[in-house]
């Protein structure tokens, strides 16, 4: 079957908006090659103004699109899959960003061994700075997977991981923005207590996060080497790091990551 559109979206929330924004900004495909459906007619109308085709149902998106992005919350994925099932065929490549929803669960509802890519994106995708982990599920071919990977790379970076590590990667890129926001909040609030303006402290720390991230990705130095660069013998940084160690910082981070993974398996289907 020949698809009318190359890419289709079911669900037009923040993540779908970010992915579509990346596609259009990097001209991965033209607006005329994208169709989308959402239960909200207002969202459909807003995307139609950008040159996308607004579909009237999940089935219409699936019937007319090759790559179908399932941008819905895990709580409604069952209903969405059930609704689109009659239109699903071998021409489709399904792309799911529903956390904790496994490949076999999706295939069981759709009713056959469909092509599928599972993705763990993160919210910085909304600014074109996402970090997305993708798993290629057979019988999806290399060409199809490369195309899907390029879609997420248009709004940040995309990395392939084994399908059995999708829960383990959640604290690495999926939940970790919240960890960083919490760290930033604590730093800004403490700074305010010391007489520094909260917003000034937040801007300084945020830029420090950006610069530190670039040091990690561009300096070709290891994290340990970068820590050493900042840590003068007997200085303030080493004193702070020793306090982190005293209060079990590494143990806390590891425990938080483990609890995140465990919860993902508890919620998984």
N, C-alpha and C positions, 0 to 999 in steps of 0.2 A: 504494500500500500504506500502510495506517495503522500507525504504530509504537506498540508497547505502552508503550515508555519514550521519554522525550524525549532523554536523554543516556545513552550507554554508554561504558564504559572497558575497554580491553584493556591489561592491565599495571597493577599496583597498587603501584608503587614510590614513591619519595619525591615525584616530580613529580605523579603522579596523586593521591597523598594530599593534596598542597598544593592542587591544583586543586579537588578534591572538598571540602576544608575551606573554601575560599573560597566555593564554591557554596552550601554549607550555612549558613555564617556570614552571608552576604548574602541568603540565601533566594532565590537566582536561580531555582532549581527545588526542589521538595520531595524528600526522600529517596526517596519512593515512585516518583518519575519517573526514578530512576537505577538502572542495572544495571551490573555489572562482572564481569570475568573475569581471573583470573591463574592461572598454572600452579601457584602455591602455594595449596593449599586453606586453609592457615592465614590467609593474607591475605584470601581471599574471606570466610572466617568472621568475621574482625575487622570487615570493612566491612558484613557482613550485620547485625552487632550495632548499627550506626548507622541501620538502617532501609533500607539499600540491598538490591536483589535481586542475589543471586549467580548468575551464569550458569555453565553447565557447559562452554562452549567459545567460541572466537572467533566462530564462525558464529552461535551463539545471540545474542550481543551485537549483531551486525550485523543479523540478521533482525528483532530486536525494538526497535532504537533508531534514531532519526533522526540524531542527532549522535554520531559514533563517534570517541572520542579514542584515538589510537594512542600510548600512553605506554610505548613499549618502546625498547630501545637499538638503534642502527643495525645492530649485528651480528646481530640476530634479526629485523629488520623484514621481510626476504624471506620467512622461514618463516611469519611472522604473516600477511602479505598473501596468501600462497598458501593458508593455512588458511581465511581468511575469504572468499576469492574466490567460492565457490559461493553465498553468502548475500547478496552485495553487489548493490545495486540503485539505481535513480534516487531512491529515497526517502532514501538516506543522504547525509550530509555528513561526510566524513572529515577529521579534524584530527590532523595528525602533528607530533610534537615531536622526531622523529629527526633529529639534526643531519646535514647533508650529503646527505640523501636527497631528491632532487628530485621535482618533480611528475610529470614524464613517466615516471620509474622506477616510481612508485607506480601510475600509471594503466595502464602496460604490464602489470604483474602482475595488477591487478584485472581488466583486460580490456576496459574501456570508459572513456569520457570522464567520469569521476565528479566530483562536486562535492568540492572539496578546499580546505583552509586549512592552510598551512604555518606553523609557529610556532617562534621561537627564544626560549624562556623563560630564566630563570636561577634559581639555587638560593635567593635570598632570597624566592622565591615561597613557600617552606616556612614563612615567618613572616608571610605576607600582605603582603610588601614587594617583590614581584617587579616586574621590568621586562621585558615580553614584546613582541617584535616579530612582527607577523603579516602574511602575504601572502595575499591573496585570489586563488585560482586559478579561472579560468573553467571550467565554467559556473556556479560558485557565485554566487548572487544577493546583492544588498545586504542583504536582511533576514537571511539566514542568516549572512552575515559579521558583521553587527552583533551578533547573538546570541553568536557564538563570541567576539568581541572583549569582550563584557560578561562572559563567563566568566572570562577572564584578568584583566580589570579588577577582578574581585571579590577578587583576591589581589595587588593592586598597581596598576600602570598598564599599559596596552596601547596600542601604536602601530602604525599600518599602514605598511608599507614595500613597495617594488616587489619582485616575486618574484625578480628577478635580482640582488637585493642581500642575499639571506639569508646568504651567506658573508661579505660585507663587514660585516654587523652583528654577527657573532660576537664580535669583540674589543670592541665597544661595550657590549654588555650580557651576552652569554653567557659569555665567558671572563674579562671584566674583574673580577668578584668576586675571582678568584684573584690578579690584579695588586694589588688593594687589600689583600688579606690578606697578601701578601708585603711590601708597604710597611709595614703595621702591625707585622708580625713584626720587620722591621729596626729600626723606631723603638723598639719595646719592648726588643729585645735591646741596642741601643746605650744606651738609658736605664739598663738594668741595669748595664752596664759603667761608667756614671757614678755609680752608687750609688743609683739610684732603683729601688724595687721593681717587678719586671716586670709584675705584675698591675695595680698602680696606674698605671703608664705606659700599659698596654694599654687600661684603662678611660678614661683621659684622652684618649688618641688616638682611641679609638672614638667617644666623644662628640663630639670635634672633627670627625670625619668626618660624623656625623649633622648637627651644626650647620652645617658647611660646605655639605653637600648642600642643606639648607633655604635657606641664603643663595643658592645657585645657582638654586633653583626658585621662591623666594618674594620675593626682594629686588628683582627686576626690573633688577638690575645685570648687566653682562656679566662674564665671567671676568676680563678685563683690569682692569675697574673694581674688582672684588673684591680682586684681587691688590694693586692700588694702595692700597686701604683698609688693608691689613695692613702695607704696606711704608713705614716711615718713612725719610726720606732719611738715608743713612749708617748705618742701623740693622742689627740682626741679621738680619731677614728678607731684606733686599736682599743681604746678604753670603752667606746660604745660597742664594738664587736664582742669584747669580752663580757659585757653586760648581757648582750643577746645570748651568748653561750651560757652564762650563769642562769638565765631565766628560761633556758630550753627552747630557744627560737627554732632551731632546726627540727627538734622533736615535735614542736607544735605544727610547723609547716607540713612535715611528713604525715602527722596524724590527721590534719585537715584534708590533705590530698587523699589519704586512704578512706576517710569517711565519705568524701565526695564520690569516689569510685564505688564504694559499697552501696551507697544510696542509689547510684545509677543502676546497679544490678538489681536492687530491690524493686525499682520502678520499671525495669526493662520488660519488654515483651518479645 
